[in-house]
Amino acid sequence: MTKSKNNKFSKNKSGARIAASAVLLLLAFVVIGYWVFSLARKPVPPAVKHVLPPIQVVTPTLPFANASAVKTVPHAGKIQTIPPLEKYSAATATPENNIPIRSKTPGSGRLAIVIDDMGGSLSEARSLAAIGVPLTFSIIPGLQKYREVASFAASGGIETMIHIPMQSKGWPGRRLEANGLLVTMADDELRERVAGFIKDIPGAVGANNHTGSEFTEHADKMRSVLETLNEKGLFFVDSVTTPQTTGILVAHELGMRSARRNTFLDNEQERNYILGQLNQAVRLAKKNGAAIAICHPHPATIAALTSALPRLSSQGITLVSASKLVR
């Protein structure tokens, strides 16, 4: 009987231990579950957002444009400022509305403006004279109004030259006046024609070549022409229509007063181009002390000269007739 009681007690004790262990295990599961559940419900902090500072658009200082005219253009998330182009017109002489006559070379200089191809229109002569500055008219003998233009220039104290037509490399495909000089002409004929030009324009004090890219390369032909001019006391300005011109060299050999053209102003009949070439002539005059520019009585040229030439004195430039620059 005693043995039976002990077994019963042992069984009861073992069962109590199992139950206690089960309770502890259950509590452990409850604690772990609560902890996991608490972590799951804990709010996650939001991701940090990088806030870029706003882009500041700075309006540049523009000397010739209103700030309101600045355009903004989006590009790759940024804003770029683009200054507007300067506008030029013939209205005024201010940098905003006109192309100024600029020169980076300080100092002063003399500039002669020779107007070639004169003699076809009296109105062109009057428009040029109205600018009110020293100019030199180079007149082609035989043009429709050459006598009238020569007379008008003489009455207004405007210096005149003879614009002698000479054979170009493009002749006969390129037009040449009927009285033009050809390399095939004998020396006597050349002298006779030049003497006739002098007689037709008796007030002329000098001469330069009209075209002549072929003729001026022939020293023997140029010598006949220049000797005739020199005998009558006329000077010669080489228009330099070819790099191989012999005009200025022959003139030096003869000891006659002469000079050479520095700049053509209106190879393109466009205002901005003409004013740009005039700027170049101004720079050369200041650098070398003097320069000779040649142009023609085109409407665009007359308009450009009318607006620009009166302002050259403020740039240190003295406009003179061509005779002042030959030596």
C-alpha positions as CSV (number, residue, x, y, z in Angstrom):
1,M,0.0,0.0,0.0
2,T,2.9,2.4,0.9
3,K,4.4,1.9,-2.5
4,S,1.2,2.7,-4.2
5,K,0.9,6.1,-2.4
6,N,4.4,7.1,-3.4
7,N,3.8,6.4,-7.0
8,K,0.6,8.5,-6.9
9,F,2.5,11.4,-5.3
10,S,5.3,11.1,-7.8
11,K,2.8,11.3,-10.6
12,N,1.0,14.3,-9.1
13,K,4.4,16.1,-8.6
14,S,5.5,15.4,-12.2
15,G,2.1,16.6,-13.6
16,A,2.5,19.9,-11.6
17,R,5.9,20.5,-13.0
18,I,4.7,19.9,-16.6
19,A,1.8,22.3,-16.0
20,A,4.1,24.9,-14.6
21,S,6.4,24.6,-17.5
22,A,3.5,24.9,-19.9
23,V,2.4,28.1,-18.1
24,L,5.9,29.6,-18.3
25,L,6.2,28.7,-21.9
26,L,2.9,30.2,-22.6
27,L,3.8,33.4,-20.8
28,A,7.1,33.5,-22.8
29,F,5.1,33.3,-26.0
30,V,2.8,36.0,-24.9
31,V,5.6,38.3,-23.9
32,I,7.5,37.7,-27.2
33,G,4.3,38.1,-29.2
34,Y,3.5,41.4,-27.5
35,W,7.0,42.7,-28.1
36,V,6.9,41.8,-31.8
37,F,3.4,43.3,-32.1
38,S,4.6,46.5,-30.5
39,L,7.5,46.8,-32.9
40,A,5.2,46.2,-35.8
41,R,2.9,49.0,-34.7
42,K,5.7,51.5,-34.0
43,P,5.6,54.3,-36.7
44,V,8.6,54.5,-39.1
45,P,10.1,58.0,-39.3
46,P,9.6,59.5,-42.8
47,A,12.5,59.7,-45.2
48,V,14.6,62.8,-45.1
49,K,13.8,65.0,-48.1
50,H,16.7,67.1,-49.5
51,V,15.2,70.5,-50.2
52,L,17.3,72.5,-52.8
53,P,17.5,76.2,-52.2
54,P,15.6,78.2,-54.8
55,I,17.5,79.3,-57.9
56,Q,18.1,83.0,-57.8
57,V,17.7,84.7,-61.2
58,V,20.1,87.6,-61.4
59,T,19.3,90.2,-64.0
60,P,22.6,91.4,-65.5
61,T,23.4,95.0,-66.0
62,L,22.9,95.7,-69.7
63,P,24.2,99.1,-70.9
64,F,22.0,99.2,-74.0
65,A,18.9,97.2,-73.1
66,N,16.0,97.5,-70.6
67,A,16.0,94.9,-67.8
68,S,12.5,93.9,-68.8
69,A,13.8,92.8,-72.1
70,V,15.8,90.0,-70.5
71,K,14.4,86.6,-71.5
72,T,14.5,83.5,-69.2
73,V,14.9,80.1,-70.8
74,P,14.5,76.8,-68.8
75,H,17.4,74.5,-69.3
76,A,18.3,71.3,-67.3
77,G,16.3,72.5,-64.3
78,K,18.0,75.9,-64.2
79,I,17.1,79.3,-65.4
80,Q,19.5,81.1,-67.7
81,T,19.5,84.8,-68.5
82,I,20.1,85.8,-72.1
83,P,20.6,89.4,-72.8
84,P,18.8,90.7,-75.9
85,L,20.6,91.7,-79.0
86,E,21.4,95.3,-79.5
87,K,19.2,97.0,-82.0
88,Y,20.6,99.5,-84.5
89,S,18.7,102.0,-86.7
90,A,19.4,105.2,-88.5
91,A,17.3,107.2,-86.0
92,T,20.0,108.4,-83.7
93,A,23.7,108.1,-83.0
94,T,23.3,106.4,-79.6
95,P,24.9,102.9,-79.1
96,E,21.4,101.4,-78.6
97,N,20.0,102.5,-81.9
98,N,23.0,102.9,-84.1
99,I,26.4,101.3,-84.8
100,P,29.0,103.6,-83.3
101,I,32.2,104.5,-84.9
102,R,34.7,102.8,-82.6
103,S,38.5,102.6,-82.6
104,K,40.7,100.8,-80.1
105,T,43.7,102.8,-81.3
106,P,44.0,106.0,-79.3
107,G,45.1,109.3,-80.9
108,S,44.1,111.1,-84.1
109,G,44.5,110.7,-87.8
110,R,43.5,112.1,-91.2
111,L,41.0,110.3,-93.4
112,A,40.2,110.9,-97.1
113,I,37.0,109.5,-98.5
114,V,37.1,109.1,-102.3
115,I,33.7,108.6,-104.0
116,D,34.3,106.6,-107.2
117,D,32.0,106.3,-110.2
118,M,30.7,109.8,-110.0
119,G,29.2,111.5,-113.0
120,G,26.0,109.5,-113.5
121,S,23.7,111.5,-111.3
122,L,23.6,115.1,-110.2
123,S,21.3,114.2,-107.3
124,E,23.9,111.8,-105.9
125,A,26.4,114.6,-105.9
126,R,24.1,116.9,-104.1
127,S,23.3,114.3,-101.4
128,L,27.0,113.7,-100.8
129,A,27.7,117.5,-100.7
130,A,24.9,118.0,-98.2
131,I,26.9,115.9,-95.6
132,G,29.0,119.0,-95.1
133,V,32.4,117.3,-94.8
134,P,35.4,117.2,-97.1
135,L,35.0,114.5,-99.8
136,T,36.7,113.8,-103.1
137,F,34.6,113.1,-106.2
138,S,36.3,110.7,-108.7
139,I,34.4,111.2,-112.0
140,I,34.3,108.8,-114.9
141,P,34.6,110.8,-118.1
142,G,31.8,110.1,-120.5
143,L,29.0,109.3,-118.0
144,Q,25.7,110.9,-118.6
145,K,26.1,113.8,-116.1
146,Y,29.8,113.9,-115.7
147,R,30.1,117.5,-116.9
148,E,27.3,118.7,-114.6
149,V,28.8,116.8,-111.7
150,A,32.2,118.3,-112.3
151,S,30.7,121.8,-112.5
152,F,28.7,121.3,-109.4
153,A,31.8,120.1,-107.5
154,A,33.8,123.1,-108.7
155,S,31.1,125.5,-107.6
156,G,31.0,123.9,-104.1
157,G,34.7,123.7,-103.5
158,I,34.6,119.9,-103.7
159,E,37.9,118.3,-104.9
160,T,37.6,116.2,-108.1
161,M,39.6,113.4,-109.6
162,I,39.5,111.5,-112.9
163,H,38.3,107.9,-112.5
164,I,40.1,106.3,-115.4
165,P,38.4,103.2,-116.8
166,M,41.0,100.4,-117.3
167,Q,40.7,96.8,-118.4
168,S,39.9,94.2,-115.8
169,K,40.7,90.5,-115.8
170,G,37.0,89.8,-116.5
171,W,37.0,91.8,-119.7
172,P,35.3,91.4,-122.2
173,G,32.9,89.4,-120.1
174,R,32.9,92.2,-117.6
175,R,31.7,95.6,-118.9
176,L,34.2,98.3,-119.7
177,E,33.3,101.9,-120.8
178,A,33.8,102.6,-124.5
179,N,36.7,105.0,-123.6
180,G,38.4,102.5,-121.3
181,L,42.1,101.7,-121.6
182,L,43.2,98.3,-122.9
183,V,46.5,96.5,-122.6
184,T,46.5,96.0,-126.4
185,M,46.5,99.8,-127.1
186,A,49.7,101.5,-128.2
187,D,51.4,104.0,-125.9
188,D,50.4,106.9,-128.2
189,E,46.8,106.0,-128.0
190,L,46.9,105.6,-124.2
191,R,48.5,109.0,-123.9
192,E,45.9,110.6,-126.2
193,R,43.0,109.1,-124.2
194,V,44.4,110.3,-120.9
195,A,45.0,113.7,-122.2
196,G,41.4,113.8,-123.4
197,F,40.2,112.9,-119.9
198,I,42.1,115.8,-118.5
199,K,40.6,118.1,-121.0
200,D,37.1,116.9,-120.2
201,I,37.4,117.5,-116.5
202,P,39.7,120.5,-116.3
203,G,39.2,121.0,-112.6
204,A,40.5,117.6,-111.6
205,V,43.7,117.6,-109.5
206,G,44.4,113.8,-109.6
207,A,43.3,110.5,-110.9
208,N,42.7,106.9,-109.9
209,N,41.9,103.7,-111.8
210,H,38.4,102.4,-112.3
211,T,38.6,98.6,-112.2
212,G,41.9,97.8,-114.0
213,S,42.9,94.5,-112.3
214,E,44.5,93.5,-115.6
215,F,45.8,96.8,-116.9
216,T,47.5,98.0,-113.7
217,E,49.6,94.8,-113.7
218,H,51.4,96.0,-116.9
219,A,54.1,98.5,-115.8
220,D,54.8,99.7,-119.4
221,K,51.2,100.6,-119.9
222,M,50.9,102.3,-116.5
223,R,54.0,104.3,-117.3
224,S,52.3,105.9,-120.4
225,V,49.3,106.8,-118.3
226,L,51.1,108.2,-115.3
227,E,53.6,110.1,-117.3
228,T,50.7,112.0,-119.0
229,L,49.1,112.7,-115.7
230,N,52.4,113.9,-114.2
231,E,53.1,116.2,-117.0
232,K,49.8,118.0,-116.3
233,G,50.6,118.2,-112.6
234,L,48.0,115.5,-111.5
235,F,48.6,113.1,-108.7
236,F,47.7,109.3,-108.8
237,V,45.9,107.2,-106.2
238,D,46.2,103.5,-106.9
239,S,42.8,101.9,-106.2
240,V,44.6,98.5,-105.7
241,T,42.2,96.3,-107.6
242,T,44.8,93.6,-107.8
243,P,47.7,92.6,-105.4
244,Q,50.0,92.7,-108.4
245,T,49.4,96.3,-109.2
246,T,52.4,98.2,-110.5
247,G,50.7,101.6,-110.3
248,I,52.2,102.9,-107.1
249,L,55.7,101.5,-108.0
250,V,55.7,103.3,-111.4
251,A,54.5,106.5,-109.8
252,H,57.4,106.3,-107.3
253,E,59.8,105.8,-110.2
254,L,58.5,108.9,-111.9
255,G,58.7,110.9,-108.7
256,M,55.1,111.9,-109.0
257,R,52.8,112.6,-106.1
258,S,50.9,109.4,-105.3
259,A,49.2,107.2,-102.7
260,R,47.3,104.0,-102.5
261,R,43.9,103.0,-101.3
262,N,43.7,101.5,-97.8
263,T,40.0,100.4,-97.6
264,F,37.0,99.8,-99.8
265,L,33.9,100.7,-97.8
266,D,31.0,99.2,-99.8
267,N,31.9,96.0,-101.5
268,E,28.7,95.0,-99.9
269,Q,25.9,97.5,-100.1
270,E,24.6,97.0,-96.6
271,R,24.7,99.6,-93.8
272,N,26.3,97.5,-91.1
273,Y,29.0,96.3,-93.4
274,I,29.8,99.8,-94.6
275,L,30.0,101.2,-91.1
276,G,32.2,98.3,-90.1
277,Q,34.6,99.1,-93.0
278,L,34.5,102.7,-92.0
279,N,35.6,101.6,-88.5
280,Q,38.5,99.9,-90.1
281,A,39.5,103.0,-92.0
282,V,39.3,105.0,-88.7
283,R,41.6,102.5,-87.0
284,L,44.1,102.6,-89.9
285,A,44.1,106.4,-89.9
286,K,44.8,106.5,-86.2
287,K,47.5,103.8,-86.4
288,N,49.3,105.2,-89.4
289,G,48.4,108.9,-89.1
290,A,46.4,108.8,-92.4
291,A,44.2,106.6,-94.6
292,I,42.3,106.6,-97.9
293,A,39.0,104.9,-98.2
294,I,37.1,104.4,-101.5
295,C,33.4,104.0,-101.9
296,H,30.6,104.6,-104.4
297,P,27.4,106.6,-104.6
298,H,25.1,103.8,-103.7
299,P,22.0,104.7,-101.7
300,A,23.1,102.6,-98.7
301,T,26.6,104.2,-98.8
302,I,25.2,107.7,-98.9
303,A,22.9,107.0,-96.0
304,A,25.7,105.4,-93.9
305,L,28.1,108.3,-94.6
306,T,25.5,110.9,-93.9
307,S,25.0,109.5,-90.4
308,A,28.6,108.6,-89.6
309,L,31.0,111.1,-91.1
310,P,29.9,114.2,-89.1
311,R,30.7,112.3,-85.9
312,L,34.2,111.3,-86.8
313,S,35.7,114.5,-85.4
314,S,34.7,113.4,-81.9
315,Q,36.7,110.2,-82.6
316,G,39.9,112.2,-83.3
317,I,39.6,111.9,-87.1
318,T,40.0,114.8,-89.4
319,L,38.4,114.4,-92.8
320,V,40.5,115.8,-95.7
321,S,40.5,115.7,-99.5
322,A,42.7,113.1,-101.2
323,S,45.2,115.7,-102.3
324,K,46.2,116.2,-98.7
325,L,47.4,112.6,-98.4
326,V,49.5,112.1,-101.5
327,R,53.3,112.6,-101.4
